[in-house]
Amino acid sequence: MSVAEKGSEMVERVKFVVSVIVWPGLLATALLLTSWGMTTETPILLFNLIYVSFALTVGALERFMPYEVSWLKDDKQTFANLAHTLLSKGLVQVLIVVTTIVGIADAVQPAAGSTEGLWPGDWPMVLQVVLGLFIAEFGLYWAHRLAHEFPFLWRFHAVHHSVTRLWFINTGRFHFVDSIFSIVMSQPLLFLLGAPMEVFLWVSAFTAFVGVLTHCNIETRTGVLNYVLNTPRLHRWHHSMAPEEGNTNYGENLMVWDLIFGTYFDADRRPPAEIGIEGPMPASFAGQLFQPFKKEGRQEIPLS
């Protein structure tokens, strides 16, 4: 074996090892750093720095070991994707909806450790966060599923599914109506049970990191984790144009409700590289915002 062949074989071995540890490793690192950040005087600033660094790391790994080489090709949607992330999802969801919810939670919800109400405030925080994810996921699951099953909601959700490749940049490509609907369906459940503000913050942080990872174009091998968390493999099936594949795996973070309601899907083959929707979608950010409200948009964006 030549030196070049040995070098190539070594690179492939490294990539295989990385593909096994990269998904849980990135998520665990991000959560540990976030846990540290929440103990400082500037938790929001540090979380933003951690999130941006996390996303850039994912982007670099997409170049080193892509799942689909064809998805590296420019689809001319980077500006629209970033605009949706910063405005449709960022400004509307984070600055208005999430900030309002967290503010209300800080004012009216019991403090962490409280035993008042239904919420088990005396549990360790990690167990409270797991419970919070489980409860919020119920609303997120049904918001996502309804967006696929009702044509009116699909008009807005189709903006997300109109992408022809998956990578970290289109993680936040959501119509603002779609984003608000998901929040309204999930957060009130935590309010009613009396979850403390810390749980809201952790659920939001966990969702942010998992969202980047589920859309990443990195070769990953997630094995048994596919039955617990929403992984890139499962989400690639969800973006399939075939209804029997795409109308599955609705979980945002966890797969528990898909397993319970029979919408879990993971075939013993490679998820499709060709993804998107059957109907048209404008190329511009503004066009994508207005498309669901147009009469022709209502008729031409099909329920996939």
Summary of the structure (lengths in Angstrom):
residues: 304
radius of gyration: 19.7
end to end distance: 50.0
largest distance: 69.8
contacts: 969
relative contact order: 0.14
helix: 68%
strand: 1%
